[in-house]
Amino acid sequence: MTAPFLPFTRPSIDEETIAEVANVLRSGWITSGPKVAAFEAALSDYCGGRPVRVFNSGTATLEVALRLAKVGAGDTVITTPLTWVATANVILEVGATPVFVDVDPLTRNIDLDKLEAAITPRTKAIIPVDLAGLPVDRDRLYAIANKHGLRVIEDAAQAFGASWQGKPIGNSFGNGKDFVSFSFHANKNLTTCEGGALVLPVDIDPPLCERLRLQGVQRFPDGGMDVDVLGGKFNLTDIAATIGLGQMKHIEAFTARRRELARRYFAAIDPALGLEMPVADFSNCNWHMFQVLLPAGADRGKFIAAMKLQGIGVGVHYPALHLFSLYRAMGFKEGDFPHAEDIGRRTITLPLFPAMADSDVDRVCAAITAAVR
Ligand SMILES: *Cc1c(COP(=O)(O)O)cnc(C)c1O
């Protein structure tokens, strides 16, 4: 008998949440309403009382954060080339120019030793990304940002449940002027199917954030209405918020289970295979993904096919984004960011999600050994 296919990730939605979604559907109020307000309050609580607004995607939160930070044409924004392309696309979306800084080959996050040299008078913001849920060093990051008076928009899409020095990511580690963006896409550690949240800095007016979220509309008690800014259509539904509220109850258990599974991978992957392992961080990282690098010269396509034949799904997150056609057309080329390119060519995301069994890890490791050989 063959074991069922093991995907690289799978959401865990409990029956209570499913029943609550049905209640919302029957209630007559299915789009943004009381559940959204309750979800925002729960998230704000989690983020040390900072104001939080929810959106229909993580991408929308990043775009609105850039608009709230008044980033636009003529400005540059510094980020990493080793991320989901959304991180850089939003910079283009607001008319600004992305400036990439290569990654540190160990953490696979933006190299903080190289960050300062990329700052120019045109730099308006920094978007660090916590790849795989491993937080960028917040102390070093904000020391540089504060020295240059730069706004930080943390792309913490993958870092919900991760922490920095004992406090959850989402709390302020800067001077209070930092945004934090989360994604609740189906693959993320906390999901609303699709969705996101933006943690607002002290100098940003939450009602303005709300107007940018929904057509710029402002309503008055007398029934009047005005539109003073060009807003998008980015609101989250009460159905999605209900799923998010159900997920919040489990976030600590989810993270704890992910850390256990990650530890098991470290113990079970045969060092003789020559795979490059991720940073073994079990206090800050939420283990959104467990990523190994195949040995240089290995055929990744063949490896993925061999794993699939053994009933195991693996992922690629991500090829260095400056080599996508859209970015090449802007002048970026091979050799610009050698570490990101090398990792992007060799990276493999192994299955890791809270409902996975210990025996699944062992099965993945046996399959890796067979596939590499
Ligand atoms: C998922 C993700 C996003 C975008 O989130 P969506 O909810 O899919 O729009 C942005 N940045 C990173 C690093 C991500 O992983």
Ligand as a Chemical Component Dictionary entry (heavy atoms), coordinates in Angstrom:
data_LIG
# 
_chem_comp.id                   LIG 
_chem_comp.type                 NON-POLYMER 
_chem_comp.pdbx_formal_charge   0 
_chem_comp.three_letter_code    LIG 
# 
loop_
_chem_comp_atom.comp_id 
_chem_comp_atom.atom_id 
_chem_comp_atom.alt_atom_id 
_chem_comp_atom.type_symbol 
_chem_comp_atom.charge 
_chem_comp_atom.model_Cartn_x 
_chem_comp_atom.model_Cartn_y 
_chem_comp_atom.model_Cartn_z 
_chem_comp_atom.pdbx_ordinal 
LIG C1 C1 C 0 2.836  35.763 0.620  1  
LIG C2 C2 C 0 3.788  36.876 0.542  2  
LIG C3 C3 C 0 3.411  38.164 0.141  3  
LIG C4 C4 C 0 2.083  38.501 -0.437 4  
LIG O1 O1 O 0 1.004  38.095 0.268  5  
LIG P1 P1 P 0 -0.403 37.821 -0.468 6  
LIG O2 O2 O 0 -1.328 37.660 0.678  7  
LIG O3 O3 O 0 -0.230 36.589 -1.283 8  
LIG O4 O4 O 0 -0.711 39.005 -1.294 9  
LIG C5 C5 C 0 4.344  39.187 0.193  10 
LIG N1 N1 N 0 5.603  38.946 0.600  11 
LIG C6 C6 C 0 6.016  37.731 0.974  12 
LIG C7 C7 C 0 7.424  37.546 1.438  13 
LIG C8 C8 C 0 5.133  36.646 0.938  14 
LIG O5 O5 O 0 5.573  35.440 1.295  15 
# 
loop_
_chem_comp_bond.comp_id 
_chem_comp_bond.atom_id_1 
_chem_comp_bond.atom_id_2 
_chem_comp_bond.value_order 
_chem_comp_bond.pdbx_ordinal 
LIG C1 C2 SING 1  
LIG C2 C3 SING 2  
LIG C2 C8 DOUB 3  
LIG C3 C4 SING 4  
LIG C3 C5 DOUB 5  
LIG C4 O1 SING 6  
LIG O1 P1 SING 7  
LIG P1 O2 DOUB 8  
LIG P1 O3 SING 9  
LIG P1 O4 SING 10 
LIG C5 N1 SING 11 
LIG N1 C6 DOUB 12 
LIG C6 C7 SING 13 
LIG C6 C8 SING 14 
LIG C8 O5 SING 15 
# 
